[in-house]
């Protein structure tokens, strides 16, 4: 019974671009599907530049989430930038393009 449920889960998630199941990753490249081991990043030490960029991106995500979740900030943002497909993505882009 477990195998049937596992196969249903795999079939359901294989339609997605990338899926993580336990310690394996299923990736789709066009029509091809690749199954690989989840990468072990435990021995990787990020550089100071990587840490700075990750922190900046985290700040950008926080900024975009704040704008997207508040009706007032969202409408002000749309007045300022005009019509966009995604307020969240546009706010993220705006934050990351600022000088710091």
Secondary structure, 3 states (H helix, E strand, C coil): CHHHHHHHHHHHHCCCCEEEECCEEEEEECCEEEEEECCCCCCCCCCHHHHHHHHHHHHHHHHHHHHHHCHHHHHHHHHHHCCCCCHHHHHHHHHHHCCC
